[in-house]
Amino acid sequence: MSAARVFVARLAGCTVFDPAGDRVGKVRDVLVVYRKSHPPRVVGLIVEIPGKRRVFVSIGRVSSIGSGQIITTGLINVRRFEQRGGEVRVIAELLGRKVAFNDNTGDATIEDVAIKETTESEWEITQLFVRRPKTSASPFAKGITTFATWAEVHEKATAGQAQSAEHLIATYSELKPADLANALLDLPRERMFEVASELPDNRLANALEEMPESDQVGILTSLGDARAADVLDQMEPDDAADLIAQLPEERGEQLLDLMEPEEAEDVRLLLSYAPDTAGGLMTTEPVIVSADATVAEGLARVRRHDLAPALGAAICVTLPPYEAPTGRFLGMVHFQRMLRYPPHERLGTLLDQGLDPVRADTSAAEVSRILASYDLVSVPVVDDNHRLVGVVTIDDVLDYLLPDDWRSQDSDDDIGRRAAARNDLKTGSIPLPGTRRSAHGES
């Protein structure tokens, strides 16, 4: 194996391959243990394999690190990773930690860590890339950077204490929401709260949407009321409603009062429906246009980068107003159908005549059967006056069908759960979690 030093922050996201060249997963962190008179020793890598499971790969099973990829030898143990006492995750716990130089020349912050193979299959931390405090009052100024060996510095905080989350957040900057959620959940609880508090509102909102409800509540509770309301504003209304429903009623009302009025109105509407109905599953922000809108306008609307794929699969056509609850619902136009017509064609002439909307009180089981029977990605939801109030998308149904702890389930159970879900769709015997509180009390 090459004896060149490797910077840990650059390993994050690198692909891991087995000896045959098949992809195993991606590196999420490096695990080290402290030693009394030597630099910390690398014991292995934390690798995320398909199914979002994180496993431990011993450094002795790594045959090559370089060129953005890692080669392992033989099979790896796919048992879920559990951190042991004395082990330290470099990215999650060491980056951002404060150190002081032993020669009394000042303090610095660890921005990256270099590891190197010292003997056959033995790796250790050889250098720290650190940044000293800035000396200028300018808000754009930064301190100088330098390299230091482990022996030249000592930590200002004991292992396990909180440190600046800035560099860890930078490492997570390119992760997708589901991967960011998993990365946060892998952190020690206090560290998770610290990093969550420093994430931008929209990034934290996206990550919360991918977490189990108990962890959502824990993070939201750790935030101040004003910050929590800002994060809820950035969440999809249905996800925000599900989260608020898990809070004590008084706390939920406080947060709703602090949210933007339009966002809070959508959430209150969703909370008024039972959780096992179309109204309880739907999102209130579909793409809505008039019958006179053209194909070109419709395609421009679904081209928005912030639009979820399921919502971009079809456009709702209504009479004014064009925000839920709208004027009378006229129909839907599917994305594929728009592609078959010239840009100037009016969407009112392309409505899917075979798709009927469901009422807000339609059962979740019936909505699921409609989506499955007609191979739909979404189905419109109307009120008693035939006004569009939202759409139920396939991901809304999947979130409902899967058990509450599906994000943390081992992938060994996936086949059985999928088979059970398919059987539920066919028979209508869908379990009713009953996790959302209605406006009139517990459902």
Secondary structure in CASP SS format (residue, H / E / C, confidence):
PFRMAT SS
TARGET T0000
AUTHOR 0000-0000-0000
METHOD secondary structure of the structure
MODEL  1
M C 1.00
S C 1.00
A C 1.00
A C 1.00
R C 1.00
V E 1.00
F E 1.00
V H 1.00
A H 1.00
R H 1.00
L H 1.00
A C 1.00
G C 1.00
C C 1.00
T E 1.00
V E 1.00
F E 1.00
D C 1.00
P C 1.00
A C 1.00
G C 1.00
D C 1.00
R E 1.00
V E 1.00
G E 1.00
K E 1.00
V E 1.00
R E 1.00
D E 1.00
V E 1.00
L E 1.00
V E 1.00
V E 1.00
Y C 1.00
R C 1.00
K C 1.00
S C 1.00
H C 1.00
P C 1.00
P C 1.00
R E 1.00
V E 1.00
V E 1.00
G E 1.00
L E 1.00
I E 1.00
V E 1.00
E E 1.00
I E 1.00
P C 1.00
G C 1.00
K C 1.00
R E 1.00
R E 1.00
V E 1.00
F E 1.00
V E 1.00
S E 1.00
I H 1.00
G H 1.00
R H 1.00
V E 1.00
S E 1.00
S E 1.00
I E 1.00
G E 1.00
S C 1.00
G C 1.00
Q E 1.00
I E 1.00
I E 1.00
T E 1.00
T C 1.00
G C 1.00
L C 1.00
I C 1.00
N C 1.00
V C 1.00
R C 1.00
R E 1.00
F C 1.00
E C 1.00
Q C 1.00
R C 1.00
G C 1.00
G C 1.00
E E 1.00
V E 1.00
R E 1.00
V H 1.00
I H 1.00
A H 1.00
E H 1.00
L H 1.00
L C 1.00
G C 1.00
R C 1.00
K E 1.00
V E 1.00
A E 1.00
F E 1.00
N C 1.00
D C 1.00
N C 1.00
T C 1.00
G C 1.00
D E 1.00
A E 1.00
T E 1.00
I E 1.00
E E 1.00
D E 1.00
V E 1.00
A E 1.00
I E 1.00
K E 1.00
E E 1.00
T E 1.00
T E 1.00
E C 1.00
S C 1.00
E E 1.00
W E 1.00
E E 1.00
I E 1.00
T E 1.00
Q E 1.00
L E 1.00
F E 1.00
V E 1.00
R E 1.00
R C 1.00
P C 1.00
K C 1.00
T C 1.00
S C 1.00
A C 1.00
S C 1.00
P C 1.00
F C 1.00
A C 1.00
K C 1.00
G C 1.00
I C 1.00
T E 1.00
T E 1.00
F E 1.00
A E 1.00
T C 1.00
W H 1.00
A H 1.00
E H 1.00
V E 1.00
H E 1.00
E E 1.00
K C 1.00
A C 1.00
T C 1.00
A C 1.00
G C 1.00
Q C 1.00
A C 1.00
Q C 1.00
S C 1.00
A C 1.00
E H 1.00
H H 1.00
L H 1.00
I H 1.00
A H 1.00
T H 1.00
Y C 1.00
S C 1.00
E C 1.00
L C 1.00
K C 1.00
P H 1.00
A H 1.00
D H 1.00
L H 1.00
A H 1.00
N H 1.00
A H 1.00
L H 1.00
L H 1.00
D C 1.00
L C 1.00
P C 1.00
R H 1.00
E H 1.00
R H 1.00
M H 1.00
F H 1.00
E H 1.00
V H 1.00
A H 1.00
S H 1.00
E H 1.00
L C 1.00
P C 1.00
D H 1.00
N H 1.00
R H 1.00
L H 1.00
A H 1.00
N H 1.00
A H 1.00
L H 1.00
E C 1.00
E C 1.00
M C 1.00
P C 1.00
E H 1.00
S H 1.00
D H 1.00
Q H 1.00
V H 1.00
G H 1.00
I H 1.00
L H 1.00
T H 1.00
S H 1.00
L C 1.00
G C 1.00
D H 1.00
A H 1.00
R H 1.00
A H 1.00
A H 1.00
D H 1.00
V H 1.00
L H 1.00
D H 1.00
Q H 1.00
M C 1.00
E C 1.00
P H 1.00
D H 1.00
D H 1.00
A H 1.00
A H 1.00
D H 1.00
L H 1.00
I H 1.00
A H 1.00
Q C 1.00
L C 1.00
P C 1.00
E H 1.00
E H 1.00
R H 1.00
G H 1.00
E H 1.00
Q H 1.00
L H 1.00
L H 1.00
D H 1.00
L H 1.00
M C 1.00
E C 1.00
P H 1.00
E H 1.00
E H 1.00
A H 1.00
E H 1.00
D H 1.00
V H 1.00
R H 1.00
L H 1.00
L H 1.00
L H 1.00
S C 1.00
Y C 1.00
A C 1.00
P C 1.00
D C 1.00
T E 1.00
A H 1.00
G H 1.00
G H 1.00
L H 1.00
M C 1.00
T E 1.00
T C 1.00
E C 1.00
P C 1.00
V C 1.00
I E 1.00
V E 1.00
S C 1.00
A C 1.00
D C 1.00
A C 1.00
T E 1.00
V H 1.00
A H 1.00
E H 1.00
G H 1.00
L H 1.00
A H 1.00
R H 1.00
V H 1.00
R C 1.00
R C 1.00
H C 1.00
D C 1.00
L C 1.00
A C 1.00
P C 1.00
A C 1.00
L H 1.00
G H 1.00
A H 1.00
A E 1.00
I E 1.00
C E 1.00
V E 1.00
T E 1.00
L C 1.00
P C 1.00
P C 1.00
Y C 1.00
E C 1.00
A C 1.00
P C 1.00
T C 1.00
G C 1.00
R E 1.00
F E 1.00
L E 1.00
G E 1.00
M E 1.00
V E 1.00
H E 1.00
F H 1.00
Q H 1.00
R H 1.00
M H 1.00
L H 1.00
R C 1.00
Y C 1.00
P C 1.00
P C 1.00
H C 1.00
E C 1.00
R E 1.00
L H 1.00
G H 1.00
T H 1.00
L C 1.00
L C 1.00
D C 1.00
Q C 1.00
G C 1.00
L C 1.00
D C 1.00
P C 1.00
V E 1.00
R E 1.00
A C 1.00
D C 1.00
T C 1.00
S E 1.00
A H 1.00
A H 1.00
E H 1.00
V H 1.00
S H 1.00
R H 1.00
I H 1.00
L H 1.00
A H 1.00
S H 1.00
Y C 1.00
D C 1.00
L C 1.00
V C 1.00
S E 1.00
V E 1.00
P E 1.00
V E 1.00
V E 1.00
D C 1.00
D C 1.00
N C 1.00
H C 1.00
R E 1.00
L E 1.00
V E 1.00
G E 1.00
V E 1.00
V E 1.00
T E 1.00
I H 1.00
D H 1.00
D H 1.00
V H 1.00
L H 1.00
D H 1.00
Y H 1.00
L H 1.00
L C 1.00
P C 1.00
D C 1.00
D C 1.00
W H 1.00
R H 1.00
S H 1.00
Q C 1.00
D C 1.00
S H 1.00
D H 1.00
D H 1.00
D H 1.00
I H 1.00
G H 1.00
R H 1.00
R H 1.00
A H 1.00
A H 1.00
A H 1.00
R H 1.00
N H 1.00
D H 1.00
L H 1.00
K H 1.00
T H 1.00
G C 1.00
S C 1.00
I C 1.00
P C 1.00
L C 1.00
P C 1.00
G C 1.00
T C 1.00
R C 1.00
R C 1.00
S E 1.00
A C 1.00
H C 1.00
G E 1.00
E C 1.00
S C 1.00
END
